[in-house]
Amino acid sequence: MSHVFARHSKTDLRRASIGKGTYLYDADGKEYFDGSGGAAVSCLGHGDPDVIAAIQAQVAQLAYAHTSFFTSEPAEELADRLVAEAPGALDKVYFVSGGSEAVEAALKLARQYFVEIGQPERRHFVARRQSYHGNTLGALATGGNVWRKQAFAPIMVETSLISPCYAYRGQDEGESAFDYGQRVANELEEELQRLGPETVIGFVAEPVVGATLGAVPPVEGYFKRIREICDQYGILLILDEVMCGMGRTGTLFAHEQEGITADIVTIAKGLGAGYQPIGAMMCTDSIHQAIAEGSGFFQHGHTYIGHPTACAAGNAVLKKLTGGLVQRCAVMGEKLQSALQSEFGQHPHIGDVRGRGLFRGLEIVEDRATKKPFDPAKGINKTIKQTAMSNGLACYPMGGTVDGRQGDHVLLAPPFILEDHHIDEIVTKLKTTFDVVL
Ligand code: PMP
């Protein structure tokens, strides 16, 4: 018996042994196409020689130096690169080791900012139902995943939750997509009025919703309206790009496509591309300055922040992403969408095929006409996952089992290096899976 604390103790986990390009191989040599890049992590695929070389060189030169004594060249270089690429005035980068840490840092920075500028009465966050922002207590509190939260609710900060922008299930008949977007964005204003806007710190949202809804992009105008409301009441807009960022949606930052700028942005997964655990929180210079010129100390930190080896990996990854891979993701993403649409667009149990770039979701329904989800007790998502694995496809089926999630979906987030024939492979393996399960 293994002494590894398995998170999914009731799931029969296979032992991963080798990663090569877009494939993973288990200890028995079985091949799996990495259809979701883990959880939208492996954007470069596996075994990238340039990233491996960068890590090896850095680990040999300087593996680690504590940030209360030192900065490091890879951290400075990576911050410069990110700032050069980021939209708006995101000017400062705070490195952490993953997505939850990035969100936690963002929440604490936002609160400390208001304390520093003399608005300590600001204490609420508003986020959205059916959302996920990480597993640490603060990040978990801002998520709307009822199932993950329920055991911890008594020890968590309460967060206000408004509707997500989820046109497939939210848009009324006869209502335009734009009007729908304005309607759900205006829920923020209603919530601010209820709480008292002067007590609110920020609004937290994923530009394109990943794991909880399955690659759901916002409708046009939604985030512009959200930005307006935030500006009107002096509230910070915190965008969580942990999953949808780093090129996944076809632009380096997902919110570039919304024509808005954010006050704080979190990134992770694709930044380390699976080679090193790294995440980052980016913020505007004015937020940073309030702390720099105020107390001079951000009251948050971890031992591994700004880890030189992790930053070296991030530099190697980012060079590749900005050197053409993000554009490739956009192009291949369109091809994946058409292939999925033409195979499953009329499938009686696929209600919606959506997403951006190589971030695509298929919503699984019992009835296509009424959009009725499957009975959660059926655990369709689990059966899809297991069957797809037997068929040699690792994909990310979620949802369906609990309150707070409205349906089952399959999330696809393959590596950006995939070729046309890999798209055929994904579609064929999914079809074989759906033929058995649905
Ligand atoms: N935010 C979002 C949007 C995520 O999808 C995730 C991970 N699925 C996180 C935060 C947390 O990231 P991590 O698992 O690296 O802590």
Boltz pocket constraint, residues with backbone or C-beta under 6 A from the ligand:
constraints:
  - pocket:
      binder: B
      contacts: [[A, 39], [A, 97], [A, 98], [A, 99], [A, 100], [A, 101], [A, 103], [A, 132], [A, 133], [A, 134], [A, 135], [A, 206], [A, 210], [A, 211], [A, 240], [A, 241], [A, 242], [A, 243], [A, 244], [A, 268], [A, 269]]
      max_distance: 6.0
